[in-house]
Amino acid sequence: MDEQRPRFRNRVDAGRQLAQKLEPYRSDQTVVLAVPRGGVPVAVEVAKSFEAPLDVVVTRKIPIPHNPEAGYGAVAEDGTIFLNHVLISQLGLSQRQIEYQAEEVLAEIERRSVLYRKNLSRPTLVDKTAIVIDDGLASGFTMVAAVKSVERQKAARIVVASPAASGNAYELIKPICHALVCIAVSYSYPFAVASFYQRWHDLTDEEVSECLRAWQERNRKSENK
């Protein structure tokens, strides 16, 4: 679908709709992984619906110098790096520049990983079906890094899921996972994840942490029943 218009009230609504699309992948061997920040409230709704373990896979784009809203690659918390070499060549970036920026991004990833996992117990992915969720796929770079990181954790199957994706991101990610589930895919340009949501804002660390605290508290109450 090429038309970009609001399809979701907010990330919670998007997560509930996505859970319905993901029903074929529900099992007791499923683990839900959120790509912070925006992917967390979406993934929480899927994990609730599936009664599945929840974790995060922290990735961040490597920003283009002088245009930090765009990126030429991404880094995952285990050091996995994905680079768009064609774009790097066009930008004329040196290996030293790339390494310096990647180190800065990794330091921020490590900070976020420690913060977010205060309220999570890290489940194993070995021989599991890992559903990796973000709130939208624009370039797709951060999701590629996430998939490569999950591969290294020996998941049996990797399912990528997102409420909305650009056509370019969809085509980039589809070949590297076992399944790609998106409610809306747009080949229109420019692409904006926010255009698919009626209510949208960039989440803060505090909002993500609160969402994960609420998830953990819900689990504790369920275990004590």
PAMI-273300 format. One line per 5 residues: number of its first residue (from 1); for each residue x, y, z of N, C-alpha, C, CB. Coordinates in pm, whole numbers, plus 50000, padded with zeros to 5 digits. Glycine has a CB too. Layout:
NUM> X Y Z X Y Z X Y Z X Y Z  ...;
This chain:
1> 50085 49881 50000 50000 50000 50000 50089 50124 50000 49904 50001 50123  50068 50212 49902 50155 50328 49887 50105 50450 49963 50169 50362 49743  49978 50455 49993 49924 50574 50058 49968 50580 50203 49771 50576 50048  50029 50692 50241 50069 50712 50379 49960 50791 50451 50206 50786 50388  49891 50727 50542 49787 50791 50620 49781 50723 50756 49648 50783 50547;
6> 49725 50789 50856 49719 50726 50988 49644 50594 50985 49653 50821 51088  49707 50491 51035 49645 50358 51044 49629 50314 51189 49728 50255 50968  49698 50384 51281 49701 50343 51421 49677 50465 51510 49836 50276 51457  49601 50444 51617 49578 50555 51711 49708 50594 51780 49471 50517 51816  49784 50495 51821 49911 50516 51891 49989 50385 51886 49889 50564 52039;
11> 50100 50378 51956 50182 50257 51950 50113 50137 52016 50316 50281 52017  50033 50162 52118 49960 50051 52183 49862 49989 52084 49886 50101 52310  49786 50073 52016 49692 50024 51915 49767 49949 51805 49611 50141 51855  49880 50003 51761 49960 49937 51658 50006 49799 51704 50082 50023 51620  50046 49789 51831 50091 49661 51884 49980 49559 51888 50148 49679 52022;
16> 49860 49603 51922 49747 49510 51927 49710 49461 51787 49626 49577 51993  49714 49551 51690 49686 49509 51553 49795 49415 51501 49674 49632 51460  49918 49446 51537 50030 49363 51492 50021 49223 51552 50164 49428 51528  49978 49214 51678 49964 49083 51743 49869 48993 51665 49914 49100 51887  49763 49050 51611 49669 48970 51532 49736 48916 51406 49546 49054 51494;
21> 49818 48998 51341 49888 48955 51220 49993 48847 51249 49955 49074 51152  50042 48848 51373 50149 48756 51411 50098 48623 51469 50240 48823 51511  49969 48603 51472 49911 48482 51531 49977 48351 51482 49764 48477 51502  50012 48338 51355 50075 48213 51310 50206 48180 51381 50100 48220 51163  50266 48279 51447 50396 48258 51512 50385 48246 51664 50490 48372 51478;
26> 50263 48238 51714 50241 48220 51857 50277 48075 51895 50092 48253 51896  50362 48060 51995 50393 47928 52050 50461 47946 52185 50482 47845 51953  50481 47834 52255 50552 47845 52384 50702 47856 52364 50520 47723 52472  50746 47859 52237 50888 47876 52206 50916 48015 52147 50934 47768 52110  50820 48107 52163 50834 48241 52106 50889 48338 52209 50700 48291 52054;
31> 50985 48420 52168 51037 48531 52248 51017 48660 52169 51189 48510 52285  50965 48762 52235 50941 48891 52170 51055 48985 52204 50804 48951 52213  51112 49048 52103 51224 49141 52121 51185 49278 52068 51352 49089 52048  51202 49379 52151 51168 49516 52113 51294 49593 52075 51094 49588 52228  51283 49671 51968 51391 49763 51931 51358 49899 51991 51407 49772 51775;
36> 51430 49942 52097 51400 50071 52160 51443 50187 52069 51470 50081 52298  51383 50305 52086 51286 50326 52191 51144 50291 52146 51292 50468 52239  51106 50336 52026 50967 50328 51984 50908 50189 51975 50954 50391 51856  50992 50089 51956 50941 49954 51943 50893 49891 52072 51044 49868 51884  50928 49952 52186 50897 49889 52315 50746 49880 52341 50962 49967 52428;
41> 50669 49990 52336 50526 49975 52362 50453 49888 52260 50461 50110 52366  50501 49885 52137 50443 49797 52035 50468 49651 52073 50502 49827 51895  50592 49620 52107 50629 49482 52141 50562 49435 52270 50781 49470 52155  50544 49524 52365 50478 49487 52491 50339 49432 52464 50470 49607 52586  50266 49494 52372 50131 49447 52341 50134 49308 52277 50060 49545 52248;
46> 50233 49282 52193 50245 49149 52133 50281 49046 52239 50352 49150 52020  50376 49081 52326 50416 48989 52433 50299 48959 52527 50533 49047 52513  50218 49060 52558 50099 49039 52640 50005 48940 52573 50027 49172 52666  49977 48964 52446 49883 48879 52373 49932 48734 52367 49862 48933 52233  50061 48717 52347 50119 48583 52332 50157 48519 52466 50241 48589 52243;
51> 50153 48600 52574 50204 48555 52703 50347 48501 52686 50111 48445 52764  50427 48580 52614 50563 48540 52578 50666 48623 52654 50586 48555 52427  50787 48571 52671 50894 48651 52731 50925 48774 52645 51021 48565 52750  50970 48879 52710 51003 49004 52642 51145 49045 52674 50905 49116 52681  51216 49090 52573 51350 49146 52593 51367 49259 52492 51462 49037 52576;
56> 51479 49328 52501 51511 49433 52405 51634 49392 52325 51533 49569 52476  51642 49440 52203 51764 49430 52125 51798 49573 52084 51748 49333 51998  51899 49629 52151 51927 49772 52139 52018 49797 52019 51993 49826 52268  51967 49870 51923 52045 49908 51805 52026 50058 51782 52001 49826 51679  52124 50118 51714 52112 50260 51680 52179 50284 51546 52176 50351 51790;
61> 52122 50377 51471 52183 50415 51343 52314 50489 51366 52086 50501 51260  52401 50482 51269 52522 50564 51267 52488 50688 51184 52648 50486 51208  52482 50806 51245 52431 50924 51174 52528 50976 51069 52400 51034 51272  52471 51030 50964 52551 51097 50861 52600 51230 50917 52468 51117 50729  52728 51259 50907 52778 51389 50955 52701 51504 50890 52929 51403 50924;
66> 52666 51603 50970 52593 51722 50926 52447 51692 50888 52664 51784 50807  52403 51565 50903 52264 51529 50877 52225 51415 50971 52241 51489 50727  52225 51440 51102 52210 51334 51199 52076 51262 51197 52232 51388 51333  51976 51318 51129 51847 51249 51120 51856 51128 51027 51738 51345 51070  51953 51129 50937 51973 51018 50844 52095 50936 50888 51992 51069 50699;
71> 52106 50815 50839 52218 50730 50878 52276 50654 50760 52176 50633 50985  52397 50605 50777 52459 50525 50673 52488 50382 50722 52588 50591 50626  52435 50349 50838 52454 50215 50893 52395 50210 51032 52603 50176 50896  52420 50099 51102 52367 50083 51238 52456 49988 51315 52222 50032 51235  52447 49999 51449 52525 49915 51540 52430 49850 51640 52635 49999 51614;
76> 52457 49724 51675 52381 49654 51778 52466 49643 51904 52337 49513 51729  52402 49608 52016 52471 49610 52145 52584 49510 52157 52372 49585 52254  52581 49403 52077 52691 49306 52081 52805 49344 51988 52640 49168 52046  52797 49464 51930 52902 49512 51840 52877 49483 51694 53031 49452 51879  52768 49413 51663 52732 49389 51523 52712 49521 51451 52604 49302 51514;
81> 52774 49535 51334 52764 49658 51256 52711 49627 51116 52901 49730 51247  52615 49705 51072 52569 49699 50934 52600 49833 50869 52416 49666 50925  52664 49830 50752 52703 49952 50682 52649 49951 50540 52855 49968 50681  52602 50068 50495 52562 50086 50357 52684 50138 50281 52439 50186 50344  52756 50045 50219 52885 50082 50158 52868 50174 50038 52959 49956 50116;
86> 52758 50162 49966 52733 50252 49852 52720 50395 49902 52606 50210 49775  52643 50413 50010 52624 50547 50066 52754 50600 50126 52513 50546 50173  52829 50514 50191 52958 50555 50248 53051 50608 50139 53026 50437 50321  53052 50539 50025 53135 50583 49912 53088 50718 49861 53132 50479 49798  52957 50737 49852 52903 50864 49805 52936 50978 49901 52752 50853 49786;
91> 52938 50947 50030 52967 51049 50132 53117 51076 50146 52909 51006 50266  53198 50985 50095 53343 51002 50105 53396 50986 50246 53381 51135 50053  53335 50900 50325 53377 50881 50464 53499 50789 50472 53262 50825 50548  53589 50821 50563 53706 50738 50584 53677 50629 50686 53825 50824 50629  53761 50526 50687 53746 50418 50784 53759 50472 50926 53849 50309 50758;
96> 53848 50568 50946 53866 50626 51078 53740 50698 51124 53985 50724 51078  53674 50772 51034 53549 50840 51069 53441 50739 51109 53500 50926 50950  53431 50632 51031 53330 50530 51057 53354 50465 51193 53331 50422 50947  53478 50429 51221 53511 50363 51348 53485 50455 51466 53657 50317 51349  53519 50583 51451 53497 50680 51559 53348 50694 51588 53558 50817 51522;
101> 53268 50710 51483 53125 50725 51504 53063 50598 51560 53057 50763 51373  53107 50483 51511 53053 50355 51560 53081 50338 51709 53112 50237 51480  53198 50380 51753 53233 50370 51895 53143 50461 51980 53381 50407 51917  53116 50582 51929 53026 50673 52001 52886 50615 52012 53021 50810 51931  52837 50558 51903 52703 50498 51902 52698 50379 51997 52663 50456 51760;
106> 52804 50297 51996 52806 50179 52082 52805 50218 52230 52929 50093 52051  52872 50327 52264 52872 50374 52403 52731 50411 52447 52967 50494 52420  52657 50476 52359 52518 50513 52390 52430 50389 52400 52462 50610 52284  52455 50291 52314 52380 50166 52318 52403 50094 52451 52421 50074 52201  52525 50090 52495 52557 50024 52623 52486 50094 52739 52709 50023 52646;
111> 52480 50226 52735 52409 50300 52839 52262 50263 52841 52426 50452 52819  52201 50261 52724 52059 50228 52715 52032 50083 52756 52008 50253 52573  52120 49994 52716 52101 49852 52748 52097 49830 52899 52212 49768 52685  52190 49892 52970 52193 49882 53116 52066 49940 53176 52317 49953 53174  52023 50054 53127 51905 50122 53180 51778 50039 53158 51889 50260 53115;
116> 51759 49992 53038 51635 49922 53006 51627 49784 53072 51621 49907 52855  51740 49719 53089 51737 49583 53142 51727 49577 53294 51861 49508 53097  51715 49692 53357 51688 49692 53501 51555 49624 53531 51688 49836 53556  51466 49624 53433 51332 49571 53454 51303 49449 53366 51229 49679 53428  51409 49383 53321 51391 49267 53235 51483 49154 53278 51417 49303 53089;
121> 51436 49031 53263 51523 48916 53277 51550 48864 53136 51459 48804 53369  51674 48843 53103 51711 48816 52964 51687 48669 52928 51859 48853 52939  51588 48640 52843 51563 48501 52806 51662 48452 52701 51420 48485 52754  51686 48323 52698 51771 48267 52594 51696 48265 52462 51817 48125 52632  51768 48282 52353 51709 48275 52220 51745 48145 52149 51754 48393 52136;
126> 51827 48062 52211 51872 47938 52147 51752 47849 52115 51971 47862 52239  51739 47814 51986 51631 47727 51936 51491 47786 51954 51638 47594 52007  51481 47917 51973 51352 47984 51989 51311 48054 51859 51357 48084 52105  51184 48091 51852 51137 48182 51748 51144 48323 51805 50991 48147 51701  51228 48406 51749 51246 48544 51795 51166 48637 51705 51397 48583 51795;
131> 51071 48710 51765 50995 48811 51690 51054 48946 51725 50841 48805 51723  51117 49010 51629 51186 49137 51651 51096 49250 51601 51325 49140 51578  51064 49344 51691 50960 49443 51662 51010 49586 51677 50840 49421 51753  50977 49669 51578 50997 49813 51590 50866 49882 51554 51114 49862 51496  50857 50012 51583 50732 50082 51556 50721 50128 51412 50718 50201 51647;
136> 50829 50118 51337 50829 50153 51195 50967 50129 51137 50787 50299 51175  50971 50101 51008 51098 50075 50940 51113 50178 50829 51104 49929 50882  51204 50272 50848 51227 50377 50749 51339 50335 50653 51262 50511 50818  51464 50345 50698 51574 50294 50614 51590 50143 50631 51707 50365 50651  51554 50093 50750 51570 49950 50779 51705 49914 50836 51547 49871 50656;
141> 51797 50010 50846 51933 49979 50888 51939 49924 51031 52020 50104 50877  51866 49989 51123 51873 49943 51262 51814 49803 51275 51798 50041 51355  51713 49772 51197 51655 49638 51203 51751 49533 51146 51522 49634 51129  51823 49568 51042 51922 49474 50988 52026 49440 51094 51991 49532 50862  52075 49541 51164 52172 49516 51272 52110 49430 51380 52222 49649 51332;
146> 51983 49454 51412 51914 49374 51514 51904 49228 51471 51774 49431 51541  51866 49205 51347 51854 49067 51296 51988 48996 51301 51801 49067 51152  52094 49064 51260 52226 49001 51261 52269 48969 51404 52329 49092 51194  52234 49056 51499 52265 49031 51639 52188 48910 51692 52233 49154 51723  52061 48899 51656 51979 48786 51700 52029 48656 51639 51831 48808 51663;
151> 52074 48662 51515 52131 48543 51451 52247 48487 51533 52179 48576 51309  52328 48576 51586 52444 48534 51664 52405 48468 51795 52534 48652 51692  52280 48489 51837 52230 48426 51960 52161 48293 51933 52134 48520 52031  52172 48246 51807 52130 48110 51768 51979 48086 51781 52203 48009 51851  51901 48189 51747 51756 48168 51739 51727 48072 51624 51681 48303 51719;
156> 51626 47988 51642 51590 47893 51538 51522 47962 51420 51498 47785 51594  51444 48066 51451 51371 48137 51347 51359 48283 51388 51230 48074 51324  51377 48373 51293 51367 48517 51319 51253 48574 51236 51500 48590 51286  51156 48631 51306 51043 48698 51242 51057 48848 51272 50905 48641 51293  51060 48929 51169 51064 49074 51185 50922 49126 51170 51161 49142 51082;
161> 50880 49215 51260 50745 49268 51255 50744 49417 51284 50655 49194 51354  50661 49489 51209 50648 49633 51228 50514 49678 51175 50763 49709 51156  50450 49773 51241 50324 49824 51189 50336 49886 51049 50268 49926 51284  50447 49955 51024 50464 50024 50896 50607 50015 50849 50421 50171 50907  50625 50013 50716 50760 50006 50660 50764 50077 50526 50806 49860 50644;
166> 50878 50136 50496 50899 50188 50362 50926 50070 50268 51016 50291 50358  50900 50091 50141 50927 49986 50044 51073 49946 50043 50885 50029 49907  51163 50045 50054 51306 50016 50053 51345 49930 50173 51387 50146 50053  51293 49965 50291 51325 49887 50411 51269 49745 50399 51268 49956 50536  51148 49735 50348 51085 49604 50332 51171 49513 50243 50943 49619 50272;
171> 51216 49567 50130 51296 49487 50037 51434 49455 50094 51311 49561 49905  51487 49544 50178 51618 49521 50240 51611 49409 50343 51669 49649 50305  51506 49407 50422 51497 49315 50536 51440 49179 50499 51411 49377 50644  51349 49174 50404 51280 49049 50372 51374 48931 50345 51193 49071 50252  51485 48950 50272 51571 48834 50243 51651 48782 50362 51665 48869 50133;
176> 51661 48859 50472 51751 48818 50580 51679 48761 50702 51834 48935 50623  51547 48744 50692 51472 48686 50804 51381 48575 50752 51389 48796 50877  51328 48496 50843 51240 48386 50802 51103 48437 50760 51226 48286 50914  51059 48547 50820 50932 48607 50782 50934 48755 50817 50813 48536 50851  50866 48836 50736 50856 48980 50760 50708 49016 50760 50936 49063 50653;
181> 50658 49064 50874 50516 49094 50890 50499 49244 50909 50455 49015 51010  50432 49309 50814 50404 49452 50822 50258 49475 50787 50498 49534 50727  50193 49564 50859 50054 49596 50829 50045 49690 50709 49986 49659 50951  50135 49787 50701 50136 49884 50591 50276 49897 50535 50083 50021 50637  50288 49888 50402 50414 49909 50333 50392 50018 50229 50467 49777 50267;
186> 50474 50121 50234 50459 50234 50143 50583 50252 50057 50429 50362 50220  50561 50263 49928 50670 50292 49834 50671 50440 49796 50656 50204 49708  50591 50520 49866 50588 50664 49840 50709 50732 49904 50457 50726 49894  50747 50844 49847 50859 50923 49902 50812 51068 49916 50986 50913 49809  50849 51135 50026 50927 51085 50139 50843 50996 50230 50985 51202 50219;
191> 50912 50909 50302 50846 50817 50395 50866 50867 50537 50901 50672 50379  50757 50866 50616 50767 50907 50756 50686 50810 50841 50716 51054 50776  50751 50745 50936 50682 50652 51025 50568 50723 51097 50780 50590 51127  50590 50847 51140 50491 50921 51217 50360 50939 51142 50546 51056 51256  50364 50938 51008 50243 50963 50930 50141 50850 50943 50278 50982 50784;
196> 50182 50735 50995 50091 50622 51011 50021 50623 51147 50167 50491 50993  50057 50719 51232 50003 50725 51368 49924 50854 51389 50115 50714 51472  49808 50843 51455 49732 50963 51490 49802 51041 51601 49589 50926 51533  49855 50968 51698 49930 51032 51808 50071 50975 51808 49859 51009 51947  50167 51065 51797 50306 51023 51781 50398 51122 51849 50342 51009 51633;
201> 50496 51071 51921 50606 51154 51969 50726 51063 51993 50567 51233 52099  50843 51121 51991 50964 51043 52020 50967 51011 52169 51093 51121 51977  50980 50884 52201 50979 50842 52340 51111 50878 52409 50954 50692 52350  51103 50904 52539 51221 50930 52620 51265 50801 52688 51192 51041 52724  51385 50802 52744 51432 50688 52822 51338 50660 52939 51575 50713 52874;
206> 51288 50768 53001 51199 50752 53116 51070 50681 53076 51167 50889 53177  51015 50717 52961 50892 50653 52914 50915 50506 52882 50837 50725 52791  51028 50475 52820 51060 50335 52789 51078 50255 52918 51187 50326 52703  51152 50311 53013 51174 50243 53141 51044 50219 53215 51269 50324 53228  50954 50317 53212 50824 50302 53278 50741 50192 53211 50747 50435 53276;
211> 50746 50186 53081 50675 50082 53007 50727 49944 53045 50689 50104 52856  50857 49930 53059 50917 49802 53096 50892 49769 53243 51067 49804 53068  50889 49871 53328 50855 49847 53469 50713 49795 53482 50872 49977 53552  50621 49854 53406 50482 49810 53409 50470 49666 53360 50393 49903 53325  50548 49633 53259 50549 49495 53207 50597 49397 53314 50639 49485 53082;
216> 50705 49433 53380 50761 49345 53483 50664 49329 53601 50897 49400 53534  50599 49438 53640 50502 49433 53750 50383 49344 53712 50454 49574 53787  50339 49354 53590 50229 49268 53543 50269 49121 53553 50191 49303 53396  50392 49089 53516 50439 48951 53522 50444 48901 53668 50578 48938 53457  50490 48987 53756 50497 48947 53898 50358 48914 53953 50562 49058 53982;
221> 50261 48998 53919 50125 48975 53966 50069 48846 53908 50036 49092 53929  50100 48817 53782 50053 48693 53719 50114 48571 53786 50087 48693 53569  50241 48580 53821 50310 48467 53885 50259 48441 54026 50460 48494 53891  50209 48546 54092 50163 48532 54230 50016 48490 54242 50183 48661 54303  49947 48479 54128 49807 48438 54134 49793 48290 54165 49736 48471 54002;
